[in-house]
Amino acid sequence: MPMIHHVPFLFLTLTISAAILLNERTMNDVEPLMRQESCGVGEYSREIDRDALAAFESAAFEAADAAPPVSARLGRRGRPAPGRRISDAPPPLPPQVHKGRGATVNPPNRFDGQASAPFDDGWETLTADLAALPPPPTTLTRDASKTVISWNDSPDIGFDRAVNPYRGCEHGCVYCYARPTHAYLGYSPGLDFETKLLFKPEVADLLEKELRKPGYVARPLALGSNTDPYQPVERTLKLTRAVLQVLDRFNHPLSIVTKSAGVLRDLDILQSLAGRNLVRVYLSVTTLDASLARVMEPRAATPMRRLQAVRELAGAGVPVGVLAAPMIPGLNDAELERILEASAKAGAECAGYVLLRLPHELKQIFEDWLHQHFPDRARHVLELIRETRAGGLNDARFGQRFSGTGVYAGLLADRFARAARQLRLEKRSELDCGRFEAPAMRGGVAEAQMSLF
């Protein structure tokens, strides 16, 4: 007989639970079923509040009647039908700002079929828990690439080959166009790009093998086309210096792009290359405002330190230029002429600029960063970017992706051309490609023959 009494109650419980699953919001509108009354120290008993139970049953069944059937809310294979959603999405979490890091988010890899995201289940503790996490450390992973020269045939780029000793960049520049390339490695282009670095320990040996291939024709090689060759980890690994030593022995022309004054460490090799017209160094100067640089490119050299590096390179006879890149409408583009003027005074002989572009995940990364650090002007900046990008935040078309389109982009181009002409920053002599020659193999003929096995 006791079992007979329990069956209806069990059925009622399951029915009510089903109604709750159909509409979770019901839980916020009813009183708790159970009431605790103290019967003594350490002892509790529970009794059913019949009025509360009746109110709960009524609300639950009303919700079940009002909710559409599951089949109407789900499409094929259990997915939400077009225009319908099972429940409201959780509110987005505030971006996490880490000292010394540029990105405030770590968006999912665009190639992954699944994505995970932190979710606050209503206790409002997730934000505090995330804030309590330690700063993300920088990790290094060995890159087992078999070749190191990357080739391109883009009409927008002045070189057809490049070498990057590192993948990912600890400088953490929030606008970096190379961030989406980290997705090819299975990482996020956000914080992963600046914390999970890959290095190529055999980059110098692999480069030498490629330069010795029969039929190789020397053309200027870009060092740092994707990630900075003088990012902080280079101080200890010295892979960029090893690459320079190989290019120096082969009389191979090259150009370097960096935001780091660490390039001065290799001044001895650069002077040797410059004496044969084989090198040109570009310092990227995005702003003269140290406070803006600190949040926009947190682990790069300060703007004044970069200009000092320009001064020292020029004084040592190394051809040096400046890239005012990227120019971000409404954020740093007003500084364009001042950057060029300061660069010319420091000894730069040529200059260039690039308009901001935001491919793939970089859209979300930059938008979140902008709203976090510049909420008062975020909307205006994004509107100006869309004005220069045919209504979007990126335009990948050749001939336009670096300079943009529209009135605002045209005005920026005119401003640069006028300032460069007035400051005489238009010198661009060709590097000497005729000196290239593969040196004798180290160790003589015997070692050269043994290397074939």
C-alpha positions as CSV (number, residue, x, y, z in Angstrom):
1,M,0.0,0.0,0.0
2,P,2.7,2.6,0.7
3,M,3.9,2.1,-2.9
4,I,0.4,3.1,-4.2
5,H,0.6,6.4,-2.4
6,H,4.1,7.2,-3.7
7,V,3.4,6.6,-7.4
8,P,1.1,9.6,-8.0
9,F,3.6,11.8,-6.1
10,L,6.5,10.5,-8.3
11,F,4.4,11.2,-11.4
12,L,3.6,14.7,-10.3
13,T,7.2,15.4,-9.5
14,L,8.3,14.2,-13.0
15,T,5.6,16.2,-14.7
16,I,6.6,19.4,-12.8
17,S,10.2,18.8,-13.6
18,A,9.4,18.5,-17.3
19,A,7.5,21.8,-17.1
20,I,10.5,23.4,-15.5
21,L,12.7,22.3,-18.3
22,L,10.4,23.8,-20.8
23,N,10.5,27.2,-19.2
24,E,13.3,27.8,-16.7
25,R,12.0,31.3,-16.0
26,T,9.2,29.8,-13.9
27,M,11.6,29.2,-11.1
28,N,12.0,32.9,-10.6
29,D,8.3,33.4,-10.0
30,V,7.4,30.8,-7.4
31,E,8.1,30.3,-3.7
32,P,10.3,27.4,-2.5
33,L,8.4,24.2,-1.9
34,M,10.2,23.3,1.2
35,R,10.6,25.1,4.5
36,Q,13.3,24.4,7.1
37,E,12.5,24.6,10.8
38,S,15.2,24.1,13.4
39,C,14.4,21.3,15.9
40,G,17.7,21.4,17.7
41,V,21.3,22.0,17.4
42,G,22.6,20.2,14.3
43,E,19.2,18.7,13.5
44,Y,16.7,19.7,10.8
45,S,13.4,18.5,9.6
46,R,11.6,19.4,6.4
47,E,7.8,19.7,5.9
48,I,5.8,20.6,2.8
49,D,4.1,24.0,2.6
50,R,0.8,23.0,0.9
51,D,-0.1,26.5,-0.2
52,A,3.3,27.0,-1.9
53,L,3.0,23.5,-3.5
54,A,-0.4,24.4,-5.0
55,A,0.9,27.7,-6.3
56,F,4.0,26.0,-7.8
57,E,1.9,23.3,-9.5
58,S,-0.4,25.9,-11.1
59,A,2.5,28.0,-12.4
60,A,4.4,25.0,-13.7
61,F,1.4,23.6,-15.7
62,E,0.5,27.1,-17.1
63,A,4.1,27.4,-18.3
64,A,3.9,24.0,-19.9
65,D,0.6,24.8,-21.7
66,A,2.0,28.1,-22.9
67,A,5.3,26.8,-24.2
68,P,5.4,25.5,-27.8
69,P,6.0,21.8,-28.3
70,V,9.6,20.7,-28.6
71,S,9.1,19.7,-32.2
72,A,8.1,23.2,-33.1
73,R,11.1,24.8,-31.4
74,L,13.7,22.4,-32.8
75,G,14.6,22.0,-36.4
76,R,16.3,19.1,-38.1
77,R,18.7,17.1,-35.9
78,G,17.5,18.8,-32.8
79,R,18.8,22.3,-33.8
80,P,16.7,25.4,-33.1
81,A,14.3,26.1,-35.9
82,P,14.9,29.4,-37.8
83,G,13.7,32.4,-35.9
84,R,13.2,30.3,-32.7
85,R,15.4,29.8,-29.7
86,I,15.0,27.5,-26.7
87,S,16.2,30.0,-24.1
88,D,17.8,33.4,-23.9
89,A,21.6,33.4,-24.3
90,P,23.6,34.2,-21.2
91,P,24.8,37.8,-20.9
92,P,28.4,38.2,-22.2
93,L,31.2,38.3,-19.7
94,P,33.2,41.5,-19.3
95,P,36.6,41.4,-21.1
96,Q,39.5,40.3,-18.9
97,V,42.4,42.9,-18.9
98,H,45.8,41.4,-18.1
99,K,48.8,43.6,-17.4
100,G,51.3,43.4,-20.2
101,R,48.8,41.8,-22.6
102,G,47.0,43.4,-25.5
103,A,44.0,41.2,-26.2
104,T,41.2,41.2,-23.7
105,V,39.5,38.1,-25.1
106,N,40.5,34.6,-26.4
107,P,38.0,34.0,-29.3
108,P,37.5,30.4,-30.5
109,N,39.5,29.0,-33.4
110,R,37.5,29.6,-36.5
111,F,38.4,26.1,-37.8
112,D,37.1,24.3,-34.8
113,G,33.7,22.6,-35.1
114,Q,33.0,23.2,-31.4
115,A,33.7,26.1,-29.1
116,S,33.5,26.5,-25.4
117,A,32.7,29.6,-23.4
118,P,32.6,30.4,-19.7
119,F,29.0,30.5,-18.3
120,D,27.7,32.0,-15.2
121,D,24.9,29.8,-13.9
122,G,23.3,32.6,-11.8
123,W,25.5,32.7,-8.7
124,E,27.4,35.7,-10.2
125,T,30.8,34.3,-9.2
126,L,32.3,33.6,-12.6
127,T,33.5,37.2,-13.2
128,A,35.2,37.2,-9.8
129,D,36.7,33.8,-10.4
130,L,38.2,34.8,-13.7
131,A,39.6,38.0,-12.2
132,A,41.3,35.9,-9.6
133,L,43.2,33.8,-12.1
134,P,46.9,34.4,-12.4
135,P,48.2,36.3,-15.5
136,P,48.6,33.9,-18.5
137,P,52.3,32.9,-18.7
138,T,54.3,32.8,-21.9
139,T,55.0,29.3,-23.1
140,L,57.4,28.2,-25.8
141,T,56.9,25.2,-28.1
142,R,59.4,23.8,-30.6
143,D,58.3,24.2,-34.2
144,A,59.4,21.2,-36.3
145,S,59.0,22.9,-39.7
146,K,61.2,21.4,-42.5
147,T,61.4,24.6,-44.5
148,V,61.6,28.2,-43.3
149,I,61.2,30.4,-46.4
150,S,57.6,31.3,-47.1
151,W,56.7,32.5,-50.6
152,N,54.0,34.8,-51.8
153,D,52.9,36.4,-55.1
154,S,50.8,39.2,-53.7
155,P,50.8,42.4,-55.8
156,D,50.4,44.4,-52.6
157,I,53.7,43.3,-51.1
158,G,57.2,44.5,-52.2
159,F,58.8,41.1,-51.5
160,D,58.1,37.5,-52.6
161,R,59.8,35.6,-49.7
162,A,60.2,35.9,-46.0
163,V,61.5,34.1,-42.9
164,N,59.8,34.2,-39.5
165,P,61.8,32.5,-36.7
166,Y,58.8,32.7,-34.4
167,R,55.0,32.1,-34.6
168,G,53.0,34.2,-32.3
169,C,54.3,37.5,-30.8
170,E,54.8,38.5,-27.2
171,H,54.6,42.2,-28.1
172,G,50.8,41.7,-27.9
173,C,49.8,44.4,-30.4
174,V,46.1,44.3,-30.4
175,Y,45.7,45.3,-34.0
176,C,48.2,42.8,-35.4
177,Y,47.1,41.4,-38.8
178,A,49.1,38.2,-38.1
179,R,46.8,37.1,-35.2
180,P,44.4,35.1,-37.4
181,T,47.4,32.9,-38.6
182,H,47.6,31.4,-35.1
183,A,44.3,29.6,-35.9
184,Y,46.2,27.4,-38.4
185,L,48.2,26.0,-35.4
186,G,45.1,25.2,-33.4
187,Y,45.3,28.2,-31.1
188,S,43.2,31.2,-30.5
189,P,44.2,34.5,-32.2
190,G,43.5,36.3,-29.0
191,L,45.6,35.8,-25.8
192,D,47.0,32.6,-27.2
193,F,48.8,34.5,-30.0
194,E,50.8,36.5,-27.4
195,T,51.3,33.7,-24.8
196,K,51.7,30.5,-26.8
197,L,54.7,31.0,-28.9
198,L,56.4,28.6,-31.3
199,F,60.1,28.9,-32.2
200,K,62.2,27.3,-34.9
201,P,65.5,26.2,-33.3
202,E,66.9,25.0,-36.6
203,V,65.9,28.1,-38.6
204,A,69.5,29.0,-39.6
205,D,70.4,25.5,-40.8
206,L,67.2,25.1,-42.7
207,L,67.6,28.5,-44.3
208,E,71.1,27.6,-45.4
209,K,69.9,24.4,-47.0
210,E,67.3,26.3,-49.0
211,L,69.7,28.9,-50.1
212,R,72.0,26.2,-51.5
213,K,69.4,24.6,-53.7
214,P,70.3,24.6,-57.4
215,G,68.6,27.4,-59.3
216,Y,67.9,29.6,-56.3
217,V,67.8,33.2,-57.4
218,A,68.3,35.9,-54.7
219,R,65.8,38.6,-54.1
220,P,65.3,40.7,-51.0
221,L,64.1,38.5,-48.1
222,A,61.8,40.0,-45.5
223,L,62.6,39.2,-41.9
224,G,59.6,39.8,-39.6
225,S,56.8,39.9,-42.2
226,N,54.4,38.1,-39.9
227,T,55.7,38.3,-36.3
228,D,58.4,40.5,-34.8
229,P,61.9,38.9,-35.1
230,Y,63.1,40.9,-32.1
231,Q,60.2,40.1,-29.7
232,P,61.4,39.6,-26.1
233,V,62.1,35.9,-26.4
234,E,64.8,36.7,-29.0
235,R,67.0,38.0,-26.2
236,T,67.7,34.5,-25.1
237,L,67.1,32.3,-28.1
238,K,69.0,34.5,-30.6
239,L,67.4,32.8,-33.6
240,T,67.2,36.1,-35.6
241,R,70.8,36.7,-35.1
242,A,71.6,33.2,-36.4
243,V,69.5,34.0,-39.5
244,L,71.4,37.3,-40.1
245,Q,74.7,35.4,-39.9
246,V,73.6,33.0,-42.6
247,L,72.4,35.9,-44.9
248,D,75.7,37.8,-44.2
249,R,77.8,34.8,-45.4
250,F,75.6,34.3,-48.5
251,N,75.6,38.1,-49.4
252,H,71.8,37.8,-49.4
253,P,69.8,41.1,-49.4
254,L,67.1,41.5,-46.8
255,S,64.8,43.9,-45.0
256,I,63.8,43.9,-41.4
257,V,60.6,45.2,-39.8
258,T,60.4,45.5,-36.0
259,K,59.0,47.5,-33.1
260,S,61.9,46.6,-30.9
261,A,65.1,48.5,-30.1
262,G,66.6,45.0,-29.7
263,V,67.7,45.3,-33.3
264,L,70.6,47.3,-32.1
265,R,72.1,44.2,-30.5
266,D,73.0,43.0,-34.1
267,L,74.4,46.3,-35.2
268,D,77.7,44.6,-36.0
269,I,76.1,42.3,-38.6
270,L,73.8,45.1,-39.9
271,Q,76.8,47.4,-40.5
272,S,78.6,44.6,-42.5
273,L,75.5,44.1,-44.6
274,A,74.9,47.8,-45.1
275,G,78.5,48.2,-46.4
276,R,77.5,46.0,-49.3
277,N,74.0,47.5,-49.8
278,L,72.3,44.4,-48.6
279,V,70.0,45.5,-45.8
280,R,67.3,48.0,-44.8
281,V,65.7,48.2,-41.4
282,Y,62.2,49.6,-40.7
283,L,61.0,50.6,-37.3
284,S,57.2,50.6,-36.9
285,V,56.1,53.7,-35.0
286,T,52.3,53.7,-34.4
287,T,52.0,56.6,-32.0
288,L,54.1,59.1,-30.0
289,D,51.7,58.8,-27.1
290,A,53.3,56.5,-24.6
291,S,50.1,55.9,-22.7
292,L,48.3,54.8,-25.9
293,A,51.2,52.6,-26.9
294,R,51.2,50.9,-23.4
295,V,47.7,49.5,-23.9
296,M,47.8,49.1,-27.7
297,E,51.2,47.3,-28.0
298,P,52.1,46.5,-24.3
299,R,55.4,44.6,-24.7
300,A,56.9,46.6,-27.6
301,A,59.5,49.3,-27.0
302,T,58.2,52.7,-26.2
303,P,57.8,55.1,-29.1
304,M,60.8,57.3,-28.0
305,R,63.0,54.2,-27.7
306,R,62.1,53.2,-31.2
307,L,63.0,56.7,-32.5
308,Q,66.3,56.4,-30.6
309,A,66.9,53.1,-32.4
310,V,66.3,54.9,-35.7
311,R,68.9,57.5,-34.7
312,E,71.5,55.0,-33.7
313,L,71.0,52.9,-36.9
314,A,71.3,55.9,-39.1
315,G,74.4,57.1,-37.2
316,A,76.0,53.7,-37.8
317,G,75.4,53.9,-41.6
318,V,72.5,51.4,-41.7
319,P,69.7,52.5,-44.1
320,V,66.6,52.9,-41.9
321,G,63.0,53.8,-42.5
322,V,59.8,54.2,-40.5
323,L,56.4,52.6,-40.9
324,A,53.5,54.6,-39.4
325,A,51.4,51.5,-39.3
326,P,48.7,50.9,-38.7
327,M,46.8,54.2,-38.9
328,I,43.6,53.7,-37.0
329,P,40.9,56.3,-37.9
330,G,39.8,58.4,-34.9
331,L,42.5,56.9,-32.6
332,N,46.0,57.6,-33.9
333,D,45.7,58.9,-37.4
334,A,45.9,62.5,-36.3
335,E,49.5,61.8,-35.3
336,L,50.6,60.9,-38.8
337,E,52.5,64.1,-39.7
338,R,54.1,64.3,-36.2
339,I,55.3,60.7,-36.5
340,L,56.9,61.3,-39.9
341,E,58.5,64.6,-38.7
342,A,60.0,62.9,-35.6
343,S,61.2,60.0,-37.8
344,A,62.9,62.4,-40.2
345,K,64.7,64.2,-37.4
346,A,65.9,60.9,-36.1
347,G,67.5,60.0,-39.4
348,A,64.9,58.0,-41.3
349,E,65.3,58.2,-45.1
350,C,62.0,56.7,-46.1
351,A,58.6,56.0,-44.7
352,G,55.4,54.2,-45.3
353,Y,51.9,53.7,-43.8
354,V,49.2,51.1,-43.7
355,L,45.5,51.6,-42.9
356,L,44.1,49.3,-40.2
357,R,42.5,46.1,-41.4
358,L,40.7,43.6,-39.3
359,P,40.5,40.1,-40.9
360,H,38.7,37.1,-39.3
361,E,38.9,37.0,-35.5
362,L,40.7,40.3,-35.3
363,K,37.4,42.1,-35.6
364,Q,36.2,40.8,-32.3
365,I,39.6,41.2,-30.6
366,F,39.9,44.8,-31.6
367,E,36.3,45.7,-30.9
368,D,36.4,44.3,-27.4
369,W,39.7,46.0,-26.7
370,L,38.4,49.3,-28.0
371,H,35.2,49.2,-25.9
372,Q,37.3,48.3,-22.8
373,H,40.0,51.0,-23.1
374,F,38.2,53.7,-25.1
375,P,34.4,53.3,-24.6
376,D,33.8,57.0,-25.2
377,R,35.0,56.9,-28.8
378,A,34.7,53.2,-29.7
379,R,31.5,53.7,-31.8
380,H,33.0,56.6,-33.7
381,V,36.3,54.7,-34.5
382,L,34.4,51.7,-35.8
383,E,32.2,53.9,-38.0
384,L,35.3,55.5,-39.5
385,I,36.9,52.1,-40.1
386,R,33.7,51.0,-41.9
387,E,33.8,54.2,-44.0
388,T,37.3,53.2,-45.3
389,R,36.4,49.5,-45.7
390,A,33.3,49.7,-48.0
391,G,31.0,49.3,-45.0
392,G,32.8,46.5,-43.3
393,L,35.8,46.2,-40.9
394,N,38.0,44.5,-43.5
395,D,38.4,44.6,-47.2
396,A,40.8,41.9,-48.5
397,R,40.8,43.0,-52.2
398,F,44.3,43.5,-53.7
399,G,45.2,47.1,-54.2
400,Q,42.8,48.2,-51.4
401,R,43.5,46.2,-48.3
402,F,46.4,48.3,-47.2
403,S,45.1,51.8,-48.2
404,G,41.3,51.4,-48.0
405,T,38.7,53.3,-50.1
406,G,36.4,56.3,-49.7
407,V,36.9,59.9,-48.8
408,Y,38.6,59.4,-45.4
409,A,41.1,56.9,-46.8
410,G,41.9,59.1,-49.7
411,L,42.5,62.1,-47.4
412,L,44.9,60.0,-45.3
413,A,46.8,59.0,-48.4
414,D,47.1,62.6,-49.5
415,R,48.3,63.7,-46.1
416,F,51.0,61.0,-46.1
417,A,52.2,61.8,-49.6
418,R,52.4,65.5,-48.8
419,A,54.3,65.0,-45.5
420,A,56.7,62.4,-47.0
421,R,57.5,64.8,-49.8
422,Q,58.0,67.8,-47.5
423,L,60.2,65.8,-45.1
424,R,62.1,64.1,-47.9
425,L,61.2,60.6,-46.8
426,E,61.0,59.1,-50.3
427,K,64.5,57.6,-50.7
428,R,64.1,54.0,-51.7
429,S,67.3,52.6,-53.3
430,E,67.3,49.0,-54.5
431,L,69.2,46.5,-52.6
432,D,72.1,44.7,-54.4
433,C,71.0,41.2,-55.4
434,G,74.0,40.6,-57.6
435,R,76.4,39.8,-54.8
436,F,74.6,36.5,-53.8
437,E,77.0,33.5,-53.7
438,A,76.8,30.3,-51.7
439,P,80.0,30.0,-49.6
440,A,82.0,26.8,-49.4
441,M,80.5,24.1,-47.2
442,R,82.0,24.2,-43.7
443,G,84.4,21.3,-43.1
444,G,85.4,20.9,-46.7
445,V,84.4,18.4,-49.3
446,A,84.3,15.4,-47.0
447,E,81.7,17.0,-44.7
448,A,79.7,18.3,-47.8
449,Q,79.5,14.7,-49.1
450,M,78.6,13.3,-45.7
451,S,75.7,15.8,-45.5
452,L,74.1,14.0,-48.5
453,F,73.4,10.9,-46.3
